[in-house]
């Protein structure tokens, strides 16, 4: 086999871990700080090419960087969290404003990740969740022009670190030089994207199904044993200050074997305190969950209902994730919503809307999960029959 051309490989900088064409190491400006900064980078953020956490660490000699989901189990992080004078940069209602702190922390823990992921790192770690919290309000929107922020108050990790250190150390402008590398990285990314003459990732995605493989082939397979499934969770809002630690847990599981119509329905007794909005979302009284089956009994029944040859069909992957969290990952799973998106090159709307287009009347008074299961089963049946377009909204004229 002929060896690939050498220029097909992008040489990487081992310091910033970026291709040398967009390396920003020559722009790094080191600034000493009185505050010892401990960066905890979520593993998902570690894989993001334009993450600024490593840049901030390289710019601050008095800092350390760890890629982790928790401080527990890493001796250096455990020591830092137990050390007097340690706080975590985490904007909640009870956080102290950096402008008003009389005695600044000696060590500041900074979590690098999306708000959702950063919250999980802090809330689910006893060492981090007990630390005093520090917050700040940026004076201007983020300069992160290559990565959209959800709100004007959201800034990149390196911007947040520079701002909060200036406020804590009462040194306006002192840490602004560390943003030199940040600005250089943004400019080089934009320059490369505008001048390389290649199609963008988004343009490539539009044509990724150019072979025209039927996205519904798995559902149409006559040998497939399909089981429609829907699950509800006890999930606390991400911004709830009093939320107990832990991930969302499965509290209702319903399924239908499409070949026979056989049903599985169960309520699972919650292990965590029930989130206030759960009864409303489930369309069931809280008392129904108070008298629910023990989880072990439900999961035992579930393991008898499904077989290794079954393919579960859901609307989105949330139910699959809930089952996996309970130690019940399906052997095969099809996200029918994603398949319809591929078929229609757009969003199909809610599963209830798809069922309504099929003329299906969903049962009232049995809970949201039962209604949505009926809708998933109906949409899957028409997809299996080759009539999936009947459930989809009409395409808008261009």
C-alpha positions, -999 to 999 in steps of 0.1 A, spaced: 0 0 0 14 34 -9 24 56 20 4 87 26 19 120 17 38 137 45 18 169 42 -14 151 51 -3 151 87 -5 181 109 26 186 131 15 193 167 32 216 193 38 194 224 34 224 247 0 238 237 -11 206 219 -23 226 189 -12 222 153 19 244 147 -1 264 121 -22 278 149 2 274 179 0 303 204 30 294 226 50 324 214 24 347 227 23 333 263 31 360 289 38 347 324 24 368 353 31 358 389 2 358 413 0 357 451 -30 334 448 -23 298 441 -46 287 413 -57 250 410 -73 243 377 -96 212 375 -104 205 339 -134 183 330 -123 154 308 -147 165 280 -131 200 280 -97 184 277 -107 172 243 -119 206 231 -92 220 207 -98 257 216 -100 252 254 -82 280 273 -75 262 306 -41 250 296 -33 285 283 -42 300 317 -21 274 335 10 281 313 6 318 319 4 315 357 36 301 373 18 298 406 -8 273 393 -14 236 387 -36 218 363 -55 185 368 -79 167 344 -105 151 367 -142 147 375 -136 151 412 -110 161 437 -114 128 456 -87 103 448 -60 128 437 -38 135 467 -27 170 454 -63 180 449 -74 166 483 -46 185 500 -56 217 483 -93 214 492 -85 207 528 -59 235 531 -72 266 551 -78 296 529 -90 276 499 -121 287 479 -137 277 446 -147 300 417 -184 290 414 -212 315 408 -241 306 430 -265 328 451 -244 322 482 -211 329 466 -191 359 478 -185 387 453 -148 390 446 -150 428 448 -161 426 485 -139 399 499 -117 415 526 -93 386 530 -88 369 497 -83 331 495 -47 318 494 -58 291 470 -85 294 443 -99 263 426 -111 270 391 -133 244 373 -129 243 335 -160 230 317 -195 239 306 -217 253 333 -235 219 335 -203 199 337 -186 224 362 -217 222 384 -215 184 385 -178 185 394 -185 208 423 -218 195 436 -209 158 434 -176 162 452 -179 166 490 -145 183 492 -154 209 466 -190 214 476 -180 224 511 -155 251 500 -164 288 502 -175 301 468 -163 331 449 -181 349 421 -176 380 399 -194 399 373 -174 406 341 -171 443 330 -175 434 293 -186 405 271 -162 377 262 -136 382 235 -140 345 226 -151 351 190 -145 315 178 -167 299 204 -202 313 212 -210 320 249 -246 315 260 -248 348 277 -229 381 281 -220 371 317 -202 339 304 -165 342 296 -137 318 288 -117 301 316 -86 323 310 -107 355 310 -125 345 342 -92 337 359 -76 370 349 -107 390 360 -111 373 394 -74 375 402 -73 412 396 -103 416 418 -90 394 446 -55 409 446 -68 444 441 -45 448 411 -64 463 381 -48 454 348 -21 431 364 -33 399 347 -44 414 314 -11 403 297 -21 367 301 -48 374 276 -22 381 249 -20 344 241 -58 342 242 -62 370 216 -34 355 195 -51 321 195 -85 336 185 -69 356 156 -49 327 143 -79 304 144 -100 329 125 -72 336 100 -67 299 93 -104 293 89 -108 321 65 -77 314 44 -73 276 42 -97 273 12 -112 242 27 -149 235 34 -158 239 70 -168 211 93 -205 222 90 -203 221 52 -189 186 53 -217 175 77 -244 185 52 -231 160 27 -221 132 50 -251 111 38 -243 116 2 -244 78 -4 -281 80 6 -281 51 30 -316 47 44 -314 60 80 -344 38 89 -329 6 77 -325 -8 113 -362 -2 120 -373 -17 87 -353 -49 92 -380 -77 94 -358 -97 117 -354 -69 142 -371 -74 176 -381 -39 184 -391 -26 219 -403 10 222 -392 25 255 -396 57 275 -382 67 309 -388 95 334 -362 107 359 -359 123 393 -338 152 381 -331 184 400 -326 217 381 -289 225 374 -292 258 392 -309 244 423 -288 255 454 -304 228 476 -301 199 451 -288 167 467 -256 152 452 -260 126 425 -271 121 389 -307 120 377 -323 86 386 -348 65 368 -383 67 385 -406 55 357 -400 30 329 -425 20 303 -420 -2 272 -440 -20 245 -429 -50 224 -440 -39 189 -445 -74 175 -470 -85 203 -481 -53 220 -468 -67 254 -463 -39 279 -440 -32 307 -449 -4 332 -432 4 365 -426 32 389 -393 30 408 -389 42 444 -366 72 444 -333 70 463 -328 107 464 -352 134 477 -378 140 450 -373 172 430 -403 195 434 -411 196 397 -411 158 392 -448 151 399 -458 179 375 -435 166 347 -446 130 352 -482 141 354 -486 118 384 -491 126 421 -461 124 444 -479 98 464 -476 74 435 -438 75 438 -440 71 476 -456 37 471 -435 27 441 -417 -7 438 -381 -11 451 -356 -5 423 -342 -40 425 -376 -56 420 -383 -34 389 -349 -40 374 -354 -78 379 -387 -76 361 -371 -55 333 -343 -81 328 -370 -107 323 -390 -86 298 -361 -77 275 -339 -102 257 -303 -99 243 -318 -99 208 -341 -69 214 -334 -35 199 -347 -7 221 -363 23 203 -365 56 221 -371 93 214 -336 107 221 -310 89 241 -321 100 276 -339 67 285 -309 47 273 -286 68 295 -309 63 325 -309 25 320 -271 25 317 -269 44 349 -289 17 365 -266 -10 352 -290 -20 324 -274 -9 291 -293 -22 261 -276 -46 237 -288 -23 208 -306 10 208 -320 32 180 -328 69 185 -358 73 162 -357 111 166 -322 112 153 -331 89 124 -361 112 114 -338 142 115 -315 125 90 -345 115 69 -360 150 68 -328 170 71 -344 190 99 -361 186 132 -393 165 134 -407 183 164 -419 166 195 -429 130 195 -465 140 205 -466 163 174 -454 134 152 -482 112 167 -507 140 161 -498 141 124 -506 104 123 -540 110 137 -532 93 170 -552 103 201 -529 99 231 -545 86 264 -551 111 291 -548 105 328 -521 78 326 -491 100 329 -467 116 304 -446 85 300 -475 63 288 -486 90 263 -450 94 249 -445 56 248 -477 53 227 -463 81 204 -429 65 201 -445 31 193 -468 47 166 -440 66 149 -417 35 149 -445 14 134 -450 38 105 -413 41 100 -411 3 99 -438 3 72 -419 29 51 -444 57 59 -422 78 82 -428 109 62 -465 108 74 -452 118 109 -430 146 97 -438 183 92 -439 194 56 -406 208 43 -406 246 40 -401 261 6 -367 276 2 
